[in-house]
Amino acid sequence: MSVAEPVLLREPPPFPRDRRVQVWIGIKALSDAGDALWMIALAWTAVQIASPALAGLVVAAGTVPRAAVLLFGGILADRADARRVMLLFNALRVGVLIAVAVWVVGASPTLPVLLFAAIAFGICDAFYEPSAGTIARQLIRASDLPAYAAIAQTASRLGTMGGAAIGGVVVAHAGLAGSASANALTFVAVVAFIAIGLRPRFALPRAEKESPLRGIARGFAHLRAAPTTRTLVIALSGLNLAVGPAVGIGLALRAHDQGWGAQAVGLFEALLGVGAALGAASVARWRPRREAYAGFWALVVQGCGIAALGVGPSWTVATASFVIGATAGYASVLLSSTFAATIDTAYLGRMGAITRLGDDCLMPLAMVAFGALASATALWVPFTVFGAAMAALMIVPLQNRTFRELSLRPVN
């Protein structure tokens, strides 16, 4: 199966020598570091001024408004100029961060200020992310998407880890105002590069001009009519629903049950991060011939790793954590590039929004289900159930002839 290119506007250079794309990847990684730093500062400040329940509300406050407007962000991404949307909402993020910094310099942080910042960022994310999700398809050829995704995701993970590592130091010495200012600077760099250096090379078809609600309905109709797209959207929507609870709740439960201590949880999380970075980077060096097929098989292995978290001594859990991270990074690169290359580009923003919405809406339910199952049964049971569910879900795409044959490599 071949993948058609959108209309060529400018001939891109060979990907290894594409300096514009390489700088964009670096700028995005810097912004991810700033976001991680900011989230540490937001959570830490919330814990200092509010009860644990209210602090949790602050951290999660952006999720509901983001989910409420995410589909509108998807239709905007398919209809408008992605660069302009990205410029606008990054500029709004800078404004929010400066407003917070100015406020807390003159007065102590308050719960309403933290809620304002979290909600404003959630809304900006809902409009920014679907448009940003289409930009790779406008910059590089479809055949280069796996290499792009491998490098971009590796850089993003390293940026996030670096930002989280220094976030505590920054908030301890410079407070919320310093953290907000540091993140604002990263967004200024993003805005400057989008305005000056980011120029699309491929023109994507635009969605018809119609009411937003009709545009959203047309997106769901496309999902029903395109089985390959539907399979990808379902698979990507459920990508984190098995591993998220197992890692987010399960590792802490296992460490507590076995008396390993909090340091063991930190080690397992570190191994997940290292594995994810290496898994993503490996695609650039050893790219499979059939990207989607290899990505779905990696998730079968991940399902086995999730089940392995629930049994054995600490070293087996550590090994399983690394395997889960590596398969997550590997599969994410391959499936996200397949998604970007094969989705009808007139619907790319909406399909990305639906994928993100499924994760946002279903993850809380998955977390509750994992915790409830752990409370009602032996601790190994939820790990086994969630891991088996992940592996079983992959049976559908692995039996799909399109995914078994699909290659993003150019046809000679």
C-alpha positions in Angstrom: 0.0 0.0 0.0 1.5 3.3 -1.0 1.0 6.7 0.8 0.1 9.7 -1.3 1.9 13.0 -0.7 0.0 16.3 -0.3 0.6 19.1 -2.8 4.3 19.9 -2.8 5.1 23.6 -2.2 8.8 23.5 -1.5 11.2 20.6 -2.1 12.5 19.5 1.3 16.1 18.6 1.7 17.1 15.0 2.6 15.9 14.5 6.1 19.3 14.0 7.8 20.4 17.4 6.5 17.1 19.2 7.1 18.2 21.9 9.5 14.8 23.6 9.7 13.2 20.4 11.0 16.1 19.7 13.4 15.8 23.1 14.9 12.1 22.7 15.3 12.6 19.4 17.1 15.0 21.1 19.5 12.7 24.1 20.1 9.8 21.7 20.9 12.1 19.7 23.3 13.0 23.0 25.1 9.3 23.8 25.4 8.6 20.4 26.8 11.3 21.0 29.4 9.6 24.2 30.3 6.2 22.5 30.6 7.6 19.8 32.9 9.3 22.5 35.1 6.0 24.5 35.2 3.9 21.4 36.2 6.3 20.7 39.1 6.0 24.3 40.2 2.2 24.2 39.9 1.8 21.0 41.9 4.3 22.0 44.5 2.7 25.4 45.1 -0.8 23.8 45.2 0.4 21.4 47.9 1.8 24.2 49.9 -1.3 26.4 50.0 -4.2 23.9 49.8 -5.3 20.5 51.1 -4.3 17.4 49.1 -7.7 17.1 47.6 -7.7 20.7 46.4 -4.1 20.3 45.2 -5.2 17.4 43.1 -8.0 19.5 41.7 -5.5 22.2 40.6 -3.3 19.6 38.8 -6.3 18.1 37.0 -8.2 21.3 36.4 -7.1 21.7 32.8 -8.4 18.2 31.8 -12.2 19.0 31.8 -12.1 22.2 29.8 -9.6 20.7 27.4 -11.9 17.7 26.8 -14.9 20.1 26.4 -13.3 22.0 23.5 -10.8 19.5 22.0 -13.1 18.6 19.1 -13.5 22.2 18.2 -9.7 22.4 18.2 -9.7 19.5 15.8 -12.1 21.1 13.3 -10.0 24.4 13.5 -6.9 22.4 12.7 -8.5 20.9 9.6 -9.9 24.3 8.4 -7.3 27.0 9.4 -3.6 27.7 8.9 -1.9 25.5 11.5 1.0 28.0 11.9 -1.4 30.8 12.8 -3.3 28.7 15.3 0.0 27.6 16.9 1.2 31.2 17.0 -2.0 32.5 18.6 -2.3 29.9 21.4 1.4 29.9 22.2 1.2 33.7 22.6 -1.8 33.2 24.9 0.2 30.7 27.0 3.0 33.4 27.3 0.3 35.9 28.4 -1.1 33.5 31.1 2.4 32.8 32.5 3.4 36.4 32.6 0.1 37.3 34.3 0.7 34.6 37.0 4.3 35.7 37.5 3.3 39.3 37.9 0.5 38.4 40.3 2.6 36.3 42.6 5.4 38.8 42.7 2.9 41.3 44.2 0.9 38.9 46.3 1.1 35.3 47.6 -0.1 32.5 45.3 -3.8 31.7 45.8 -6.0 28.8 44.8 -8.0 30.8 42.2 -4.8 31.9 40.5 -3.6 28.4 40.2 -6.9 27.2 38.9 -7.0 30.0 36.4 -3.5 29.0 35.1 -4.4 25.3 34.9 -7.7 25.9 33.1 -6.3 28.4 30.7 -3.5 26.0 29.8 -6.0 23.2 29.2 -8.0 25.3 26.8 -4.9 26.4 25.0 -3.8 22.8 24.7 -7.2 21.9 23.2 -6.7 24.3 20.3 -2.9 24.0 19.9 -2.3 20.3 20.0 -4.6 19.2 17.0 -2.9 21.9 14.8 0.6 21.0 16.0 -0.2 17.4 15.2 -0.6 18.2 11.5 2.6 20.2 11.2 4.9 17.2 10.6 2.8 16.2 7.6 3.4 19.7 6.2 7.1 19.7 6.7 8.4 16.3 5.6 7.6 13.5 3.2 5.5 10.6 4.5 8.4 8.2 4.1 10.5 10.3 6.6 7.8 10.4 9.3 9.1 7.4 11.3 12.6 8.9 11.5 11.1 12.3 12.4 8.9 10.8 15.1 11.8 8.8 16.5 14.1 11.8 16.9 11.2 14.2 18.0 9.9 11.8 20.6 13.4 11.1 22.0 14.1 14.8 22.2 10.8 15.4 23.8 11.3 12.7 26.5 14.8 14.0 27.3 13.4 17.5 27.5 10.6 16.4 29.8 13.0 14.5 32.0 15.4 17.4 32.2 12.7 19.9 33.0 11.3 17.7 35.7 14.8 17.2 37.2 15.4 21.0 37.5 11.8 21.9 38.2 12.1 21.3 42.0 15.3 23.4 42.2 13.8 26.3 40.3 10.6 26.5 42.3 12.6 26.1 45.5 14.9 29.1 44.7 12.7 31.2 42.4 9.2 30.3 43.5 6.1 30.1 41.2 7.0 33.4 39.6 10.4 32.2 38.5 9.0 28.9 37.2 6.3 30.7 35.2 8.9 33.1 33.8 11.2 30.3 32.8 8.4 28.5 31.0 7.3 31.8 29.3 10.8 32.1 27.8 10.5 28.7 26.3 7.2 29.6 24.7 8.7 32.9 23.4 11.3 30.8 21.6 8.6 28.6 20.1 6.6 31.6 18.9 9.7 33.2 17.4 10.6 30.1 15.5 7.1 29.5 14.2 6.9 33.1 13.0 10.3 33.2 11.4 11.5 29.8 10.6 8.6 27.3 10.3 7.5 27.2 6.6 5.3 24.3 5.4 6.6 22.4 2.4 3.4 20.5 1.7 -0.2 21.9 1.4 -2.9 19.8 3.1 -6.4 19.8 1.8 -8.7 22.0 3.9 -12.1 20.9 5.4 -15.3 22.4 4.0 -16.5 25.6 5.6 -19.5 24.6 7.7 -20.8 25.0 11.2 -18.4 23.6 13.9 -20.9 21.1 15.1 -21.5 19.8 11.5 -17.7 19.6 11.0 -17.3 17.5 14.1 -20.2 15.3 13.0 -18.5 14.9 9.6 -15.4 13.8 11.4 -17.2 11.0 13.2 -18.9 10.0 10.0 -15.5 9.7 8.4 -14.4 7.5 11.3 -17.3 5.2 10.6 -16.6 5.1 6.9 -12.9 4.5 7.0 -12.1 1.2 8.8 -8.3 1.5 8.7 -8.5 5.0 10.2 -11.0 3.7 12.8 -8.7 0.9 13.8 -5.8 3.3 14.2 -7.8 5.8 16.2 -9.1 3.1 18.6 -5.7 1.6 19.0 -4.0 4.9 19.7 -6.9 6.0 22.0 -6.4 2.9 24.1 -2.6 3.0 24.0 -2.2 4.3 27.5 -5.3 2.9 29.1 -3.6 -0.4 30.2 -0.2 0.9 31.0 -1.2 4.2 32.6 -3.0 2.6 35.6 -0.4 -0.2 36.0 2.4 2.4 36.2 0.6 5.3 37.8 -1.0 3.2 40.6 0.2 -0.3 40.3 4.0 0.3 40.9 3.3 2.2 44.1 1.0 -0.5 45.3 3.6 -3.2 44.6 6.3 -1.3 46.3 4.1 -0.7 49.3 3.0 -4.3 49.5 6.5 -5.7 49.2 8.1 -3.0 51.5 10.5 -1.8 48.8 10.0 1.8 49.7 9.4 5.0 47.6 13.0 4.8 46.2 12.0 1.6 44.3 9.1 3.4 42.6 11.5 6.2 41.5 13.9 3.5 40.1 11.0 1.8 38.2 9.9 5.2 36.8 13.4 6.0 35.7 13.7 2.7 33.9 10.4 3.4 32.1 11.7 6.7 31.0 15.1 5.4 29.8 13.4 2.5 28.0 11.0 4.8 26.3 13.8 7.1 25.1 15.8 4.2 23.8 12.8 2.5 22.2 12.0 5.7 20.3 15.6 6.3 19.3 16.0 2.7 18.0 13.5 3.4 15.2 15.9 5.9 13.6 18.6 3.3 13.5 16.7 0.0 13.0 13.4 0.9 11.2 11.2 -2.1 10.4 9.9 -2.6 6.9 6.3 -2.7 8.0 5.9 0.0 10.6 2.4 -0.5 11.8 2.7 -4.3 12.0 5.9 -4.0 14.1 4.3 -1.3 16.3 1.2 -3.5 17.1 3.5 -6.5 17.9 5.5 -4.3 20.3 2.2 -3.6 22.2 1.6 -7.3 22.5 5.0 -7.6 24.2 4.1 -4.5 26.3 0.9 -6.4 27.5 3.1 -9.2 28.7 5.3 -6.7 30.5 2.3 -5.2 32.3 1.3 -8.6 33.5 4.9 -9.2 34.7 4.8 -6.1 36.9 2.4 -7.9 39.3 4.6 -10.9 40.1 8.2 -11.7 41.2 10.9 -9.8 43.1 12.0 -6.3 42.5 14.5 -7.1 39.7 11.8 -8.7 37.6 9.6 -5.6 38.1 12.5 -3.4 37.1 13.1 -5.5 34.0 9.4 -5.3 33.1 9.4 -1.6 33.6 12.3 -1.2 31.2 10.5 -3.5 28.6 7.3 -1.5 29.0 9.1 1.8 28.4 11.0 0.5 25.4 8.0 -1.0 23.7 6.0 2.1 24.5 8.6 4.4 22.9 9.0 2.0 19.9 5.3 1.5 19.2 4.5 5.2 19.7 6.9 6.3 17.0 5.8 3.7 14.5 2.0 4.1 15.1 2.0 7.9 15.3 3.9 8.1 12.0 1.6 5.6 10.4 -1.3 7.7 11.7 0.1 11.0 10.3 1.0 9.3 6.9 -2.2 7.4 6.2 -5.1 9.5 7.7 -7.0 11.6 5.1 -5.2 14.9 5.7 -8.5 16.8 5.5 -9.5 15.0 8.7 -6.1 14.8 10.4 -6.8 17.4 13.0 -10.2 15.9 14.0 -8.8 12.4 14.1 -6.0 13.5 16.4 -8.5 15.3 18.6 -10.7 12.2 18.9 -7.7 10.1 19.8 -6.6 12.6 22.5 -10.2 12.9 23.8 -10.5 9.1 24.2 -7.4 9.1 26.4 -8.5 12.1 28.5 -12.0 10.8 29.1 -11.3 7.1 29.7 -8.0 7.3 31.7 -9.8 8.3 35.0 -12.1 5.4 34.6 -9.2 3.0 33.9 -7.4 4.3 37.0 -10.5 3.7 39.2 -11.1 0.3 37.7 -7.5 -0.8 38.4 -7.6 0.4 42.0 -11.0 -1.2 42.6 -9.8 -4.5 41.2 -6.6 -4.3 43.3 -8.8 -3.7 46.4 -11.2 -6.6 45.7 -8.7 -9.2 44.6 -5.0 -10.2 44.9 -2.6 -7.5 43.6 -1.4 -9.6 40.7 -4.9 -9.8 39.2 -5.3 -6.2 37.9 -1.9 -6.3 36.3 -2.8 -9.6 34.6 -6.2 -8.3 33.5 -4.9 -5.0 32.1 -1.9 -6.7 30.4 -4.0 -9.4 28.8 -6.5 -6.7 27.6 -3.7 -4.8 25.9 -2.4 -7.9 24.2 -5.9 -9.0 23.2 -6.8 -5.6 21.8 -3.9 -5.9 19.3 -5.4 -9.0 17.7 -7.7 -6.8 15.6 -5.0 -4.7 13.9 -2.6 -7.6 13.6 -5.2 -9.5 11.6 -5.8 -6.5 9.3 -4.3 -7.1 5.9 -3.7 -3.4 5.3 -1.5 -3.1 8.4 0.3 -6.4 7.6 1.4 -5.0 4.2 1.6 -1.3 4.9 5.1 0.3 4.5 5.8 4.0 4.6 9.0 3.6 2.6 9.0 5.2 -0.9 8.3 2.8 -3.7 11.2 2.5 -6.1 
